[in-house]
Structures are given as C-alpha cells and as structure tokens.
Amino acid sequence: MVWISDLWKDFEVLDTSEGERLERWGKYLLVRPDPQVIWDTPHANPGWKHYDARYIRSSTGGGRWSDNDLPEKWLIRYQDYLTFQVKPMNFKHTGVFPEQAANWDFIREKVASANRPVRVLNLFAYSGGATLAAAAGGAEVFHVDAAKGMVAWAKENAKASGLEDKPIHWIVDDCGKFIQREIRRGRRYDGIIMDPPSYGRGPSGEIWKMETSFYPFLLETAKLLTDDPLFVIINSYTTGLAPSAVGYAADTVFGKTHGGKTAVGELGLPVTQTGFVLPCGSTGRWTPD
C-alpha cells in the first residue's frame, strides 16, 4: 500500500534523477539528495538549471548548501489548516516532511470524528506537523521532543497555523523517560504518534538503535493507551526495515489488549515530470476493532 500526499499546493516534487530530487517549496526551487532515487533520467525540467539552492553531500559526512539564494526562512501552507516555517538546515532538511501530509489528514479526521474529548501523544515530534493536525481536529496534544530548538520551531508553526491557543503541551524531554513518568502518573492517551530515529543517544549517553530499542519501547508505550483508543501511528525511515516488520510488532503489542490491525505501507509523493510516485519512508497505522 502507498499513501500518496498529493494535496499540496505550496510544495511539489518536480523531477528526480541521479540520486537527487528537484523540489518547489513555495516559490523557491531546491535540489536535495535522495538515496531512493537510483535511476538516471534526463534532466528535462528547466528547474535543474535554475534552482535557488542545492545541497551537496560531503565525502566525509554531512554536507552544505551551495548556490544558496534563499531567505533565512519562509512559509508554506498545507490545505486550509496548517502553515509551516521552512528553513534550510544541516543534513539537507527543511523542517518539513511533506510526505507526512497523508498521515496529518488521517489524524485530523480520526480525532474530529470521535465526537468526544481526545488526548493525543506525539513522540519524537520534530517540528509539529502531526501535533498540529491533531490539535486542528480538536484534540488535547502532548508534544514531546528532546531538542529544545525543534520544540520552539513547532510552537512557531502552531502560531503560523492559528493554533497557538489550542490545548498543546510543549515538552522538551527524552521520550523514553517521559513515557515512564506518564506510566507512573497514570495518564492515558487515545492516540499515540511516534517517529523514532534509526540511531540516537539519550541525555545520559543511552544508545538507541531501531533494530533493538524499538520493540521494548513499543511495549512501554502500549501502557499509555486508554481502554477505548483511536489509533497508533508509527513512522520509520530506517533503511532495511520493512513496513511489514513495523506492522508485525504493532499487532503483537497492541493486539494483546485491544485487538485491531495495523495497516502498513509506504508514504509517497507524486513526481510532476514523470507522473510516478517517489517512495519516502514507511508508516504503520494501528486501529482497534
């Protein structure tokens, strides 16, 4: 299954070739590396010669923006309910993962159609797309990320989206430690969203590896679900980890107490030049019976 985020107006993948993608972010054209682009096709789109900035990888790791003719930041809008600040960052990122729009719409719809108070937990929450989607649907949201700067950026996105007065709790914390405290507090959630890293270090030097850390983390997270949950969404950008593996883990953990099933697949973005769909990571959506 592929969930395609094809409702953007302010973002567009114009073309892809030779390990790169040509994108339009508002009125600006960026060229960024993408390891999924293993094909070599003609650079037919004129944007390949007239881009505003290009991210060049270094042979020693990392990289840099070259030919950078961009403002420090600018705004893009998704549908009629989300607005994001875009900023060129290290490691090719811009602060927005446009392919996640398919999940944002799913989250907002699930929350809005519940017709009851809903509490959502967003772990490894980054710049807040899923947080804002849940808030737009009417949920009380707990937004957790260990990076203080990213939480501040998410707050800026909330303000830009007109959602700054919604019940969003902005929390700078290690996600694992936050979960343990929530278990002790007895707080429960109707929806949980997570975007765990492939690899990382905790504040005390703890090592996180998706292959070994994710399943124990999932077991603890399951303790936070209410008796009548709506969903759990698990995003994965870990190379080599099949979407079906994420689904198997989710079904094993949540099926014990809630039944249900995890729909798994890829997130994708349409490519204007070819009409094909660019794969952009995997996701699993667990929902109860």
C-alpha positions in Angstrom: 0.0 0.0 0.0 1.2 3.5 -0.8 -0.4 6.6 0.8 0.2 9.5 -1.5 0.4 13.1 -0.3 -1.0 14.7 -3.4 -3.0 17.6 -2.0 -0.1 20.1 -1.7 -0.2 23.5 -3.5 2.9 25.1 -1.9 5.1 22.0 -2.4 5.9 19.9 -5.4 8.5 17.3 -6.4 9.2 18.5 -10.0 11.6 15.8 -11.0 14.1 13.1 -9.7 17.3 11.8 -11.2 20.8 10.5 -10.3 20.3 10.5 -6.5 18.6 13.9 -6.3 15.2 15.4 -6.3 14.2 18.8 -7.7 11.5 20.4 -5.4 9.4 23.5 -5.3 8.9 24.9 -1.8 6.6 27.9 -2.3 8.3 30.0 -4.9 11.8 28.5 -4.2 13.4 25.6 -6.0 15.7 23.2 -4.1 17.8 20.3 -5.2 18.4 17.7 -2.4 19.9 14.3 -2.3 17.7 11.2 -2.0 19.1 7.7 -1.8 15.9 6.3 -3.1 16.5 7.9 -6.5 18.6 5.1 -8.1 17.6 6.0 -11.7 19.3 8.2 -14.2 16.7 10.0 -16.3 17.0 13.2 -18.5 17.1 16.4 -16.6 14.2 17.7 -18.7 12.7 20.1 -16.2 14.3 23.6 -16.5 14.5 23.9 -12.8 17.6 21.7 -12.8 19.4 24.7 -14.2 17.6 27.5 -12.4 17.3 26.3 -8.8 17.7 28.6 -5.8 19.9 26.2 -3.6 21.4 22.8 -3.8 22.5 20.5 -1.0 25.9 18.9 -1.7 26.9 15.9 0.4 30.5 15.7 1.7 32.6 12.6 1.2 33.5 12.8 4.9 29.9 13.0 6.1 27.3 15.8 6.3 27.3 18.4 3.5 26.5 22.0 2.7 24.1 24.2 0.8 25.6 25.6 -2.4 24.4 28.4 -4.7 22.2 29.4 -1.8 19.8 32.2 -2.9 17.2 31.6 -0.2 15.8 33.7 2.7 16.6 32.6 6.2 13.0 31.2 6.4 9.7 31.4 4.6 6.1 30.0 5.0 4.3 27.2 3.1 0.7 26.2 3.6 -0.9 22.8 3.5 -4.6 22.7 2.7 -6.6 25.2 4.8 -5.3 24.2 8.3 -1.5 24.0 8.5 1.2 26.6 7.9 4.9 25.8 8.3 8.1 27.8 8.5 10.7 26.3 6.1 14.4 26.8 7.0 17.3 25.2 5.1 19.1 23.1 7.7 22.2 20.9 8.0 21.9 17.4 6.7 19.6 18.6 3.8 16.5 19.0 5.9 14.0 21.9 5.7 11.9 21.2 8.9 9.0 19.7 7.0 8.5 16.2 5.7 5.8 16.7 3.0 5.0 13.0 2.6 3.6 13.0 6.1 0.6 15.0 4.9 -1.3 11.8 4.3 -0.9 11.0 8.0 -1.9 14.5 9.0 -5.2 14.2 7.2 -5.8 10.8 8.8 -5.0 12.1 12.3 -7.3 15.2 12.0 -10.2 13.1 10.6 -9.9 10.4 13.3 -9.8 13.0 16.1 -12.6 15.1 14.7 -14.9 12.1 14.0 -14.5 10.7 17.6 -17.2 13.1 18.9 -15.6 13.0 22.4 -12.7 14.5 24.2 -9.4 13.1 22.7 -5.9 13.2 24.1 -3.0 12.5 21.8 0.7 11.9 22.5 3.2 12.8 19.8 6.7 11.3 20.5 9.9 12.4 18.6 7.6 15.2 17.5 10.0 17.3 15.5 8.5 20.5 14.0 5.0 19.5 14.9 3.0 18.5 11.8 1.2 15.7 13.4 0.8 17.7 16.6 -1.0 20.5 14.7 -3.1 18.1 12.7 -4.4 16.5 16.0 -5.0 19.9 17.5 -6.8 21.1 14.4 -9.1 18.1 14.8 -9.9 19.1 18.4 -7.5 17.0 20.5 -5.5 17.9 23.6 -2.0 17.2 22.5 1.3 16.4 24.3 4.2 17.2 22.0 7.5 15.6 23.2 10.9 16.1 21.6 14.4 16.1 23.2 15.6 19.0 21.1 14.6 22.4 22.6 15.1 24.1 19.3 12.7 21.8 17.5 10.0 22.3 20.1 10.4 26.1 19.7 10.1 25.7 15.9 6.9 23.6 16.4 5.5 26.4 18.5 6.2 28.9 15.7 4.4 26.6 13.3 1.4 26.4 15.7 1.3 30.2 15.7 1.6 30.4 11.9 -1.3 27.9 11.6 -3.5 29.9 14.0 -3.4 27.0 16.6 -1.3 28.6 19.3 -4.4 28.8 21.7 -5.2 25.1 21.3 -4.5 22.8 24.3 -1.0 21.8 23.2 1.6 20.9 25.9 5.1 21.6 24.6 7.6 19.2 26.4 11.3 19.1 26.0 12.3 15.7 27.2 13.7 12.3 26.4 10.8 10.3 25.0 11.7 7.1 26.9 11.9 8.9 30.3 8.7 10.8 29.6 6.8 7.6 29.0 8.0 6.1 32.3 6.8 9.2 34.1 3.5 9.1 32.4 3.0 5.5 33.3 3.6 6.4 37.0 1.2 9.3 36.8 -1.5 7.1 35.3 -2.1 9.4 32.4 -3.6 7.7 29.3 -3.9 8.6 25.6 -6.5 7.9 22.9 -3.9 8.3 20.1 -0.2 7.9 20.0 2.1 9.0 17.2 5.8 8.3 17.0 8.7 8.9 14.6 11.6 7.1 16.2 15.1 7.7 14.9 17.2 5.0 13.3 20.0 5.7 15.7 20.5 8.2 18.5 21.8 8.9 22.0 19.8 9.8 25.1 20.7 12.6 27.5 22.8 10.2 29.7 24.5 8.5 26.7 22.0 5.8 26.2 22.2 4.2 22.8 19.1 4.0 20.6 19.1 1.5 17.7 15.8 1.0 15.9 16.5 -2.8 15.5 17.0 -3.4 19.2 15.3 -0.5 21.0 12.1 -0.1 19.2 10.2 -3.2 20.4 10.8 -2.7 24.1 9.9 1.0 23.6 6.6 -0.1 22.0 5.8 -2.4 24.9 6.1 0.5 27.3 4.2 2.9 25.1 1.3 0.5 24.9 0.7 1.0 28.7 -0.3 4.6 27.9 -3.3 3.7 25.7 -6.9 4.3 27.0 -9.4 1.4 27.1 -11.0 2.9 24.0 -8.1 4.1 21.8 -8.4 5.6 18.3 -5.0 4.9 16.7 -1.3 4.5 16.9 0.9 5.8 14.1 4.5 4.6 13.7 6.7 6.2 11.1 10.0 4.7 10.1 12.8 6.0 7.9 15.2 3.2 8.9 16.8 1.7 5.8 16.2 -2.0 5.5 13.4 -2.2 8.0 10.3 -3.4 6.1 6.9 -1.8 6.7 5.5 -5.2 7.4 8.0 -5.6 10.3 6.6 -2.4 11.9 3.1 -3.8 11.4 4.0 -7.2 12.9 5.4 -5.5 16.0 2.4 -3.2 16.4 -0.1 -6.1 16.0 1.9 -8.2 18.5 1.9 -5.4 21.1 -1.5 -3.7 20.8 -3.4 -6.8 19.7 -2.9 -8.4 23.1 -5.3 -6.0 24.8 -7.1 -4.1 22.0 -7.2 -6.4 19.0 -7.4 -4.5 15.8 -5.0 -4.5 12.9 -2.1 -2.4 11.6 -2.3 -1.1 8.0 1.2 -0.7 6.7 2.8 0.8 3.6 4.9 3.5 2.1 4.4 7.2 2.1 4.8 8.7 -1.3 5.0 12.0 -3.2 3.9 12.4 -6.9 6.6 13.5 -9.3 5.3 16.1 -11.8 7.7 15.3 -14.6 7.1 11.6 -14.8 3.7 11.0 -13.1 5.3 8.4 -10.9 5.3 8.2 -7.1 8.5 8.8 -5.1 8.8 6.5 -2.1 9.6 8.5 1.1 9.6 6.1 4.1 7.2 3.7 5.7 4.3 4.1 8.1 2.0 1.9 10.1 -1.5 2.8 11.3 -2.9 0.6 14.1 -6.6 1.0 14.8 -8.7 -1.2 17.2 -11.6 -3.5 16.2 
